[in-house]
Amino acid sequence: MAKRCLLYYITDRTALGADEPTRRRRLLEKISEAARAGVEYIQLREKDLSTRDLESLARKAASAMEKLNTQNPRLRTSLLINSRTDVALATGTRGVHLRASDISPQDVRAIWEKNGGGASRDEPSAQCPLIGVSCHSPEEVSRAADNKATLAVFGPIFEKKGAPATLAQGLLSLKTVCKAEILIFALGGITLANARSCLEAGASGIAAIRLFQDNDIAEVVRRLRLE
């Protein structure tokens, strides 16, 4: 590919086992696998968990990533918590991923600053949370950019497996939103075969669940970044 493809792994432990202990164990293994492979962002998207369970899982994930970063300082994976600024702050992660209907990025930054920052509080970056926003229209992308979000995840680009009724945005819509002053990650039906077309449309990177969870992540990263 002509440019480095940034990568965003969105978790779904429900697809990783029949029982909850297995799901959580395998999810933590996948998170470590993604961090070792050089995936830039991981969104902990376990929306069905209670606050207590989500916080516990986030702490374990953050701890595993911190250990990997200590072993290899070149690793730069950031963990974001879906929608829960409070959990991100409590567990020392780098930020949050917001739904389109969530509070604004400005609200997140205000909460973050008021509470002294999140991950690595001794670092200056602790006062500047990473903020992702899910977007499904050009207007939502523009709003995310205007509100100074870190990145926007736009989709679905292609028809989603198991959800044929979901309206695909298509590559032309992706090309349009990629003109906004914000990192755009293409999401929805992304495969190794069509990822290149998303980057050629202007996307900064690829966001996915199954692409990472159903495959060897190191191999996925290698193929997506093969120039």
C-alpha positions, 0 to 999 in steps of 0.5 A: 500500500502507498501509505502506512495503514493505521489499525483499530481493533474493536473487541467482541469477547462474545465471539471468543467462547461459549463460557464467560471465563473462556471469553475473557481469557481469549479476549485478553490474549487477543488484545496482547496479540494485537499490541505485539503486532503493532495495532495502533488502537484497541477499543474495549467494546464490551457493552453488555458488562456491568461497570464493575466487570468492565472496569476489571477487564479494562484493568487486566487489558491495560496491565497486559499492554503495559507489560508489553510496552515495558518489554518493547518500548517501541510498541505504541498501542492505545486502549480506548473504552467504549463510551465510558469516560469514568471507566477509562479514567479509573483504569488508566487507559488512554481515552474513550470511543464515543457513539454518535449520540454520546456526550461531545469530545469537549465534555470528555476533555473537561471531565478528563482534565477535572479528574487529573487525566488517565493513563500514565498521569506523569506524562503530559499526554495524560491530560489529552485523552484520545477520543474516537467517534462512531460516524455514519454520515458526512454530517457526523464526521464533520461534527467529530472533526469540528469537536476536535476528536482524535479519529472518526470510525466511518461505516459500514463501508461494505455490506456487513456479514449477517446484516444484509439490511444494513445500508452500506456507505460505499467507497464514494461516501468514504472518499467524501468524508476523508476530506475532513480534517480528522483521521478516518478509519473505514469500518464494516465488511472490511477484508484483506481483499478490499482494504486497499480500496479503502486506503485509496479512497483516502482512509487513514486506516482500517477498523474491524472486529472479525478481521482481527479476532478470526485471524492471526493478527500479526499476519493481518498487520503484515498483509495490510502494511505490505507495500 
